[in-house]
Amino acid sequence: MGFNGGMERARGWKPGHYLLLALALYALVVTLAFSARGRQVAHLKEEAGALRAQLERAPEGYRLPLPGACLPERAENLPGAPRPYRKGVSAGFVFLPGDACVPVAAGMGVVAAATGEVVRVESDYQEPAPEAFRALLERVKEGAGPEEMDLLKGLEVWVRHPDGRTTVYAHLKAPYPGLRVGQKVRRGDPLGYLGNTGLGGGVPRLLFEVWEGEPERSPFLFQGLGPEEVRAKAQAFFGLE
């Protein structure tokens, strides 16, 4: 057999046999190429998924929750301002008519300051009766705990952010229709409508707080700083520079 035998067999092949062999070799090459490409594509998909996850976790920056607003000018509307009626301080920014660079009126939209997850929506909030509100003010004269603070803030929406902070939007008239706990929101998404709940009929306003963790159980943003330092740091934090 040997070489001559192989030649004899080769002489017995028809043109179709060569075509079939060529097609088989081509199919093998293509299969190997696609297999390698498939591994590459799978690897690229994994990398893309990891990058997407990192992007979602990365802080995109915070903005003020009233579109077009500026920081309050008056010191009493900044974090750390004294609140003698309850022997405490304000934990957030208070946006009032004449101190926000935009009109502040009941019913105007309030938006998410940053991307996050809604962790509290008081959709069934009931405003205290006048007698109950007066009793609450009497109760907090020597200081207010977390439960009393919740009542004083009226209707609230909380959003927890990827950096561990929680933003609180308080004194709202109502939450945005359909807003629910567990919902993912992006910066600028609607959360509710400005109001005057928890104030016993006071002027409409928005109390906006940024907590380093759980509200009323962790430090608030810029805690311990004076008004001028708060303004300077807040300008950078909210991208207003």
Buried (B, 14 or more C-beta within 10 A) or exposed (E): EEEEEEEEEEEEEEEEEEEEEEEEEEEEEEEEEEEEEEEEEEEEEEEEEEEEEEEEEEEBEBBBBBEEBBBBEEBEBBBBBEBEEBEBBBBBBBBBEEBBBBEBEBEBEBBBBBBBBBBBBBBEBEBBEEEEBEEBBEBBEEEBEEEBBBBBBBBBBBBBBBEEBBBBBBBBBBBBEEBEEEBEBEBEBBBBBBBBBBBBEEEBBBBBBBBBEEBBEEEBBBBEBEBEEBBEEBEEBBEEE
